[in-house]
């Protein structure tokens, strides 16, 4: 995608895009009601078409344009039709709903047609170069696969989701990954030190419960998604603008100036701001405490 830009049309703000849809370059516009910064060249975007008829300037109309965080990896297996194995992903199939784009990522150009190929060690250093970006869908399927035709993906670092599928037993490994990208953990996780999630980063724990009795601190505008609970008895603390989203039980106390969502049980929650939502599980109930600061 080329750099997007904003402009007014008949008094209405629009964002304008030029992107590759897999077959051709498309010019599009989206009504800009958010004031978001325009997307930069090289970003992969998803969108919904609201009007496929071009206007007088050659633009179709779209909505819900977003730049999702995507995994980057090596193609380690491909049967030519359905079964696809990409490092770092638990998904294993493409189907009729999977979008496959071929690009020359170094030159930031779309390519009309191509092949999915297993990754190779092009530099001779013993490591295969990442050659695809991917977005996971439901069940076993990929929703989107972006293939570099030159077998080496040059991706926008701000869009990359680092996926760690092996067991994590060192908090420092998580911290190092979060320094540059959002992180998704799909294996077991056992903290061995306090964990701090930096501002603007998202950590998703998609494997077993987040374990290890060490504190977890979320900086402003960071997010922690724990899909199988948090068993640590140590405290979790959220700054203003941070978000905690847990499916399962939270054993330790939570102190939050941000947003807390728990679909399970929560032991104790102290809210200094933001909002708290706890949904009980049928047959288990929820035990939690919410303490709001007294008005002065």
For each residue, the residues with C-beta under 8 A, 3 or more apart:
1: 4 17 18 19 20 39 41 42 43 44 45 108
2: 17 18 19 41 108
3: 38 39 40 41
4: 1 15 16 17 18 38 39 40
5: 15 16 38
6: 13 14 15 16 32 38
7: 13 14 16
8: 11 12 13 14
9: 12 14 29
10:
11: 8
12: 8 9 31
13: 6 7 8 31 32 33
14: 6 7 8 9 29 30 31 32
15: 4 5 6 29 30 32 36 38 65
16: 4 5 6 7 27 28 29 59
17: 1 2 4 26 27 28 29 30 39 45 62 65
18: 1 2 4 25 26 27 28
19: 1 2 25 26 28 45
20: 1 24 25 26 101 103 109 110
21: 24 25 26 110
22: 99 100 101 102 110
23: 112
24: 20 21 112
25: 18 19 20 21 110
26: 17 18 19 20 21 60
27: 16 17 18 54 57 58 59 60
28: 16 17 18 19 47 59 60 61 62
29: 9 14 15 16 17 55 59 60 61 62
30: 14 15 17 47 61 62 63 65
31: 12 13 14 63
32: 6 13 14 15 35 36
33: 13
34:
35: 32
36: 15 32
37:
38: 3 4 5 6 15
39: 1 3 4 17 43 45 65 67
40: 3 4 43 156
41: 1 2 3 108
42: 1 105 108 154 155 156
43: 1 39 40 67 156 159
44: 1 67 68 70 101 133 144 146 156 159
45: 1 17 19 39 65 66 67
46: 64 65 66 67 68 135 144
47: 28 30 62 63 64 65 66
48: 62 63 64
49: 52 60 61 62
50: 61 62 63
51: 60 61
52: 49 60
53: 60
54: 27 57 58 59 60
55: 29 58 59 60 61
56:
57: 27 54
58: 27 54 55
59: 16 27 28 29 54 55
60: 26 27 28 29 49 51 52 53 54 55
61: 28 29 30 49 50 51 55
62: 17 28 29 30 47 48 49 50 65
63: 30 31 47 48 50
64: 46 47 48
65: 15 17 30 39 45 46 47 62
66: 45 46 47
67: 39 43 44 45 46 159
68: 44 46 135 159
69: 159 160 161 182 202
70: 44 133 134 135 144 146 155 159 160 161
71: 86 88 89 133 134 135 136 160 161 163 184
72: 88 130 132 133 134 153 155 160 161
73: 86 87 88 89 130 132 134 163
74: 86 87 118 119 128 129 130 131 132
75: 78 84 85 86 116 117 118 119 131 132 147
76: 85 86 87 118 119
77: 83 84 85 118
78: 75 83 84 85 116 117 118
79: 82 83 84
80:
81:
82: 79 93 94 95
83: 77 78 79 92 93
84: 75 77 78 79 91 92 93 94 116 142 145
85: 75 76 77 78 92
86: 71 73 74 75 76 89 91 132 134 142 145
87: 73 74 76 119 130
88: 71 72 73 163 164 165
89: 71 73 86 134 136 142 163 165
90: 136 165 186
91: 84 86 134 136 137 140 141 142
92: 83 84 85 140
93: 82 83 84 140 141 142
94: 82 84 98 100 141 142 145
95: 82 98 141
96:
97: 137 141 143
98: 94 95 137 141 142 143 144 145
99: 22 143 144 145
100: 22 94 116 144 145 146 147
101: 20 22 44 110 144 145 146 147
102: 22 110 111 112 113 114 147 149
103: 20 108 109 110 111 146 147 148 149
104: 107 108 109 110 111 148 149 150
105: 42 108 146 148 150 152 153 154 155
106: 148 150 152 154
107: 104
108: 1 2 41 42 103 104 105
109: 20 103 104
110: 20 21 22 25 101 102 103 104
111: 102 103 104 114 149
112: 23 24 102
113: 102
114: 102 111 147 149
115: 147
116: 75 78 84 100 132 145 147
117: 75 78 120 131 151
118: 74 75 76 77 78
119: 74 75 76 87 128 129 130 131 151
120: 117 128 129 151
121: 124 125 126 127 128 129
122: 129 151 152
123: 127 129
124: 121
125: 121
126: 121
127: 121 123
128: 74 119 120 121 131
129: 74 119 120 121 122 123 151 152 153
130: 72 73 74 87 119 152 153 155
131: 74 75 117 119 128 147 148 151 152 153
132: 72 73 74 75 86 116 145 146 147 148 153
133: 44 70 71 72 144 145 146 153 155 159 160
134: 70 71 72 73 86 89 91 142 144 145 146
135: 46 68 70 71 142 143 144 145
136: 71 89 90 91 141 142 143
137: 91 97 98 141 142 143 144
138: 141
139:
140: 91 92 93
141: 91 93 94 95 97 98 136 137 138
142: 84 86 89 91 93 94 98 134 135 136 137 145
143: 97 98 99 135 136 137
144: 44 46 70 98 99 100 101 133 134 135 137
145: 84 86 94 98 99 100 101 116 132 133 134 135 142
146: 44 70 100 101 103 105 132 133 134 153
147: 75 100 101 102 103 114 115 116 131 132
148: 103 104 105 106 131 132 151 152 153 154
149: 102 103 104 111 114
150: 104 105 106
151: 117 119 120 122 129 131 148
152: 105 106 122 129 130 131 148
153: 72 105 129 130 131 132 133 146 148
154: 42 105 106 148
155: 42 70 72 105 130 133 159 160
156: 40 42 43 44 159 160
157: 160 180 181
158:
159: 43 44 67 68 69 70 133 155 156
160: 69 70 71 72 133 155 156 157 181 182
161: 69 70 71 72 181 182 183 184
162: 177 180 181 182 183 184
163: 71 73 88 89 183 184 186
164: 88 168 173 174 177 183 184 185 186 187
165: 88 89 90 186 187
166: 187
167: 187 188 189 190
168: 164 173 174 185 187 188 189 190
169: 190 192
170: 173 174 192
171: 174 175 191 192 193 194 195 212 214
172: 175 176 193
173: 164 168 170 176 177
174: 164 168 170 171 177 178 183 185 189 195 203
175: 171 172 178 179 195 196
176: 172 173 179
177: 162 164 173 174 180 181 183
178: 174 175 181 182 183 197 198 201 203
179: 175 176 198
180: 157 162 177
181: 157 160 161 162 177 178 201
182: 69 160 161 162 178 201 202 203 204
183: 161 162 163 164 174 177 178 201 202 203 204
184: 71 161 162 163 164 203 204 206
185: 164 168 174 189 203 204 205 206 207
186: 90 163 164 165 206 207
187: 164 165 166 167 168 207 208
188: 167 168 207 208 211
189: 167 168 174 185 205 207 208 210 211 212
190: 167 168 169 211 212
191: 171 194 195 210 211 212 213 214 216 232
192: 169 170 171 212 214
193: 171 172 214
194: 171 191 214 215 216 217 234
195: 171 174 175 191 214 215 216 217
196: 175 216 217 219
197: 178 201 202 203 216 217 218 219 222 223 224 242
198: 178 179 201 219 222
199: 219 220 221 222
200: 221 222
201: 178 181 182 183 197 198 222 223
202: 69 182 183 197 222 223 224 225
203: 174 178 182 183 184 185 197 222 223 224 225
204: 182 183 184 185 225 227
205: 185 189 209 210 224 225 226 227 228
206: 184 185 186 225 227
207: 185 186 187 188 189 228
208: 187 188 189 211 228
209: 205 226 228 229 230 231 248
210: 189 191 205 216 226 228 229 230 231 232
211: 188 189 190 191 208 231 232
212: 171 189 190 191 192 232
213: 191 232 233 234
214: 171 191 192 193 194 195 232 234
215: 194 195 234 235 236 237
216: 191 194 195 196 197 210 224 230 232 234 235 236 237
217: 194 195 196 197 236 237 239
218: 197 222 223 224 236 237 238 239 242 243 244 258
219: 196 197 198 199 222 239 242
220: 199 239 240 241 242
221: 199 200 241 242
222: 197 198 199 200 201 202 203 218 219 239 242 243
223: 197 201 202 203 218 242 243 244 245
224: 197 202 203 205 216 218 236 243 244 245 246
225: 202 203 204 205 206 245 246
226: 205 209 210 229 230 244 245 246 247 248
227: 204 205 206 247 248
228: 205 207 208 209 210 247 248
229: 209 210 226 246 247 248 249 250 251 264
230: 209 210 216 226 236 246 248 249 250 251 252
231: 209 210 211 249 251
232: 191 210 211 212 213 214 216 236 251 252
233: 213 251 252
234: 194 213 214 215 216 252
235: 215 216 252 253 254 255
236: 215 216 217 218 224 230 232 244 250 252 253 254 255
237: 215 216 217 218 254 255 256
238: 218 242 243 244 254 255 256 257 258 259 260 274
239: 217 218 219 220 222 242 257 258
240: 220 257 258 273 274
241: 220 221 258
242: 197 218 219 220 221 222 223 238 239 256 257 258 259
243: 218 222 223 224 238 258 259 260 261
244: 218 223 224 226 236 238 254 256 258 259 260 261 262
245: 223 224 225 226 261
246: 224 225 226 229 230 250 261 262 263 264
247: 226 227 228 229 263 264
248: 209 226 227 228 229 230 263 264
249: 229 230 231 264 265 266
250: 229 230 236 246 254 262 264 265 266 267
251: 229 230 231 232 233 267
252: 230 232 233 234 235 236 267
253: 235 236 267 268 269 270
254: 235 236 237 238 244 250 260 266 268 269 270
255: 235 236 237 238 269 270 272
256: 237 238 242 244 259 260 269 270 271 272 273 274 276
257: 238 239 240 242 271 272 273 274
258: 218 238 239 240 241 242 243 244 273 274
259: 238 242 243 244 256 274 275 276
260: 238 243 244 254 256 266 269 271 274 275 276 277 278
261: 243 244 245 246 277 278
262: 244 246 250 265 266 277 278 279 286 288
263: 246 247 248 279 281
264: 229 246 247 248 249 250 278 279 280 281 284 286
265: 249 250 262 278 280 281 284 285 286 287 288
266: 249 250 254 260 262 269 278 286 287 288
267: 250 251 252 253 287 288
268: 253 254 288 289
269: 253 254 255 256 260 266 276 278 288 289 290 291
270: 253 254 255 256 289 290 291
271: 256 257 260 274 275 276 290 291 292
272: 255 256 257 292 293
273: 240 256 257 258
274: 238 240 256 257 258 259 260 271
275: 259 260 271
276: 256 259 260 269 271 290
277: 260 261 262
278: 260 261 262 264 265 266 269 286 288
279: 262 263 264 286
280: 264 265 284 285 286
281: 263 264 265 284 285 286
282:
283:
284: 264 265 280 281
285: 265 280 281
286: 262 264 265 266 278 279 280 281
287: 265 266 267
288: 262 265 266 267 268 269 278
289: 268 269 270
290: 269 270 271 276
291: 269 270 271
292: 271 272
293: 272
294:
295:
296:
